[in-house]
Amino acid sequence: MASGTASFTASPATAPNSLPRAALALANVQYEKKGSIAYVTVNRPKVLNALNTPTWTDLRAAFEDAKADASVHGVILTGAGDRAFIAGADISELANVDAYDAEESSRFGQGVLDLIENLGKPVIAAINGFALGGGCETAMACTIRIAVDTAKFGQPEVTLGLVPGGGGTQRLPRLVGKGRALHLILSGEMITAQEAYRIGLVNEVVPAADLITRAEAMLKKIASNAPIAVKFALEATNKGLETSQSEGSLLEASYFGLCAATEDKKEGTTAFLEKRAPQFHGR
């Protein structure tokens, strides 16, 4: 559930646009780059990384920067501490919003998650603990989800007299099917990482010590492929799910043709025939 008020002002420590990307400083999110990977960490461990308006704003700033930076080939999103990825909305803020502010808050959070989902680069959710409400919704907006074996998932909004507001009613059925999604949404129950893996909500479950290493390995594997092909494959999948299968197939064929015109396609097919590793350059 997205939370907040109608006035979505940046947190005080948000860097102005004039600063270079490397100097981007945020109040509630840690943001750093190592090589071709950007690391985004929700940093409110005292409140289990709960989402409030400044945190949503910081997340948007971090992902806008990652999207614009050509040197970034993928993002790892996680939470500070060892208890929570994101435990949901900040209830102290949420308790004071009226109907208008709640709707505006929901739309704002949905916009941030749409940015994550459609970044054009893979985003790995490294889920290190509770992923509830807006935390579960944030994880679902990511490309791939890897969870520690002690993580917990759920959409508990109905227990607060609300419905999911960050895309939970839309992404969850697409990931796990309508029946399983409705069970989670209507009951408000939490499930374990193992159950989340069984129903297809997460891609992998790993020990806590291996979480970031595994996320990095997955991003590096994806980054070894042709960048344009990765971008178009993401777009074809995301956009295709919003259309009929026949329309999605036409979209796929269009992207297939666009890829065929790239230097990377020539390099990939030539390398295959020459039995060598391809050297892609994103052209």
C-alpha positions in Angstrom: 0.0 0.0 0.0 1.5 3.3 -1.0 1.2 5.9 1.7 1.7 9.6 2.1 0.0 13.0 1.6 -0.9 15.0 -1.4 2.2 17.2 -1.3 5.0 15.0 -2.6 8.0 17.1 -1.7 11.5 15.7 -1.9 13.2 14.8 1.3 15.5 17.5 2.7 18.7 15.7 1.7 17.7 15.0 -1.9 20.4 16.4 -4.1 19.3 19.0 -6.7 19.4 18.0 -10.3 22.5 20.1 -10.9 24.7 17.7 -8.9 26.5 15.0 -10.8 24.9 11.6 -10.6 27.7 10.2 -8.5 26.9 12.8 -5.8 23.2 12.0 -5.5 22.5 12.0 -1.8 19.2 10.9 -0.3 17.7 10.9 3.2 16.0 7.6 3.4 17.7 5.6 0.7 21.3 4.6 0.3 22.4 4.8 -3.4 25.8 3.7 -4.7 27.3 2.3 -7.9 29.9 -0.4 -8.2 31.0 -1.2 -11.7 27.9 -1.7 -13.8 25.5 -2.3 -10.8 23.6 0.3 -8.9 22.7 -0.6 -5.3 19.5 0.9 -3.9 18.9 0.3 -0.1 15.8 1.5 1.7 17.4 2.8 4.9 14.9 3.1 7.7 15.8 0.0 9.8 14.3 1.4 13.0 10.8 1.2 11.4 11.6 -1.9 9.3 12.2 0.3 6.2 8.5 1.4 6.1 7.5 3.6 3.2 6.6 7.2 3.7 6.4 10.1 1.3 10.1 11.1 1.5 11.1 7.4 1.0 9.0 7.1 -2.1 10.5 10.3 -3.4 14.0 9.1 -2.7 13.3 5.8 -4.5 12.1 7.7 -7.5 15.2 9.8 -7.6 17.5 6.8 -7.3 15.8 4.8 -10.1 15.6 7.9 -12.4 19.3 8.2 -12.0 19.9 4.5 -12.6 17.8 4.7 -15.7 19.6 7.7 -17.1 23.1 6.4 -16.4 24.3 4.3 -19.4 27.1 2.8 -17.3 24.4 1.1 -15.0 23.4 -2.2 -16.5 21.2 -3.4 -13.6 20.0 -2.6 -10.1 19.9 -4.5 -6.8 17.1 -3.2 -4.4 17.2 -4.3 -0.8 16.5 -3.1 2.7 18.8 -2.0 5.5 19.3 -4.3 8.4 18.5 -8.0 8.7 14.8 -7.9 9.6 13.0 -6.3 6.7 13.1 -5.7 3.0 10.2 -3.2 3.3 7.6 -3.9 6.0 4.9 -1.8 4.2 3.5 1.7 4.6 4.5 3.9 7.4 1.3 3.6 9.5 2.0 6.8 11.5 1.7 8.7 8.2 -1.0 6.6 6.7 -3.3 7.0 9.7 -3.7 10.7 9.1 -4.5 10.8 5.3 -8.0 11.5 4.0 -9.6 10.0 1.0 -8.2 12.5 -1.5 -4.6 12.3 -0.1 -4.8 8.5 0.0 -5.7 8.3 -3.7 -2.9 10.7 -4.6 -0.5 8.8 -2.4 -1.5 5.5 -4.1 -1.0 7.0 -7.6 2.4 8.4 -6.6 3.6 5.1 -5.3 2.3 3.3 -8.3 4.2 5.7 -10.5 7.5 4.9 -8.7 6.8 1.2 -9.1 6.0 1.6 -12.8 9.4 3.3 -13.2 11.1 0.3 -11.5 9.2 -2.2 -13.6 9.8 -0.4 -16.9 13.4 0.7 -16.2 14.7 -0.9 -19.3 17.3 -2.6 -17.2 16.9 -5.6 -14.9 16.1 -4.9 -11.2 16.8 -7.7 -8.7 14.8 -7.5 -5.4 17.1 -8.9 -2.7 14.5 -9.6 -0.1 16.2 -9.8 3.3 13.2 -10.0 5.6 9.6 -8.8 5.8 8.1 -7.8 2.4 4.6 -6.8 3.4 2.0 -4.5 1.8 4.0 -1.9 -0.1 7.1 -4.0 0.4 5.6 -6.9 -1.4 4.3 -4.6 -4.1 7.8 -3.1 -4.5 9.3 -6.5 -4.9 6.7 -7.5 -7.5 7.6 -4.5 -9.6 11.2 -5.8 -9.8 12.3 -8.0 -12.7 13.4 -10.9 -10.5 13.0 -11.6 -6.8 15.5 -13.5 -4.6 14.6 -14.0 -0.9 16.4 -15.1 2.2 14.9 -18.3 3.7 13.5 -16.3 6.7 11.6 -13.8 4.6 7.9 -13.3 4.9 5.4 -12.0 2.3 1.9 -10.7 2.5 -0.7 -8.0 1.6 -2.2 -7.2 5.0 -4.1 -4.0 3.9 -7.6 -5.5 4.6 -6.6 -5.8 8.3 -6.2 -2.0 8.3 -9.5 -1.4 6.5 -7.8 -0.7 3.2 -7.0 -2.4 -0.1 -3.5 -2.7 -1.7 -2.6 0.6 -3.2 0.7 0.0 -4.9 -0.4 -2.3 -7.6 -0.9 -5.4 -5.4 -4.3 -6.2 -6.9 -2.8 -6.1 -10.4 0.7 -7.6 -10.2 0.0 -10.4 -7.7 -2.6 -12.2 -9.8 -0.3 -11.9 -12.8 2.5 -13.6 -10.9 0.7 -16.3 -8.9 -2.8 -16.5 -10.5 -6.1 -15.1 -9.5 -7.1 -17.7 -6.9 -3.8 -17.6 -4.9 -3.7 -13.8 -5.2 -7.2 -13.3 -3.8 -6.4 -15.7 -0.9 -3.5 -13.5 0.1 -5.2 -10.2 -0.5 -8.5 -11.1 1.2 -7.0 -12.9 4.2 -4.2 -10.5 4.9 -2.1 -13.6 5.9 1.7 -13.8 5.7 3.4 -16.6 3.9 7.0 -17.9 4.2 9.7 -17.6 1.6 9.4 -21.3 0.8 5.6 -20.9 0.1 6.3 -17.7 -2.0 8.7 -19.8 -4.1 6.2 -22.6 -4.5 3.5 -20.3 -5.8 5.9 -18.4 -8.1 6.1 -15.1 -6.1 9.8 -15.4 -5.8 12.4 -16.8 -8.2 14.9 -18.2 -5.6 15.3 -18.7 -1.9 18.9 -18.5 -0.5 20.6 -18.3 2.9 21.0 -14.7 4.1 24.8 -14.9 3.6 24.4 -15.6 -0.1 21.7 -13.0 -0.9 23.7 -10.1 -2.4 26.3 -12.4 -4.0 23.5 -14.3 -5.8 21.8 -11.1 -6.9 25.1 -9.8 -8.3 25.8 -13.1 -10.1 22.4 -13.0 -11.7 22.8 -9.4 -12.9 26.3 -10.2 -14.3 24.8 -13.1 -16.2 22.1 -10.9 -17.7 24.7 -8.2 -18.4 26.8 -10.6 -20.5 24.0 -10.7 -23.1 23.3 -8.1 -25.7 22.0 -4.9 -23.9 19.5 -3.9 -26.6 18.1 -7.4 -26.7 17.7 -7.4 -22.9 16.0 -4.0 -23.0 13.6 -5.1 -25.8 12.9 -8.5 -24.1 11.9 -6.7 -21.0 9.6 -4.3 -22.9 8.0 -7.0 -25.0 7.2 -9.0 -21.9 5.9 -6.1 -19.8 3.9 -4.5 -22.6 2.7 -7.8 -24.0 1.1 -8.7 -20.7 -1.2 -5.6 -21.0 -2.5 -6.7 -24.4 -4.0 -9.8 -26.0 -1.7 -12.7 -27.0 -2.0 -11.9 -30.7 -1.2 -8.2 -30.1 1.7 -9.2 -27.9 3.0 -11.5 -30.6 3.0 -8.6 -33.1 4.9 -6.5 -30.6 7.4 -9.3 -30.2 7.9 -9.6 -33.9 8.6 -5.9 -34.1 11.2 -6.1 -31.4 12.7 -9.2 -33.1 13.1 -7.2 -36.3 14.6 -4.2 -34.5 17.2 -6.5 -32.8 18.0 -8.1 -36.2 19.2 -4.7 -37.4 21.8 -4.2 -34.6 25.5 -4.8 -34.6 25.1 -7.0 -31.5 22.9 -9.4 -33.5 25.6 -9.7 -36.1 28.2 -10.2 -33.4 26.1 -12.7 -31.5 25.4 -14.9 -34.6 29.0 -14.6 -35.9 30.4 -15.6 -32.5 28.1 -18.6 -32.3 29.2 -19.8 -35.7 32.9 -19.2 -34.8 32.5 -21.0 -31.5 33.7 -18.0 -29.4 32.2 -15.8 -26.7 30.4 -12.7 -28.2 31.6 -9.2 -27.4 28.5 -7.0 -27.3 28.6 -3.2 -27.3 25.0 -2.2 -27.2 24.8 -1.1 -30.8 
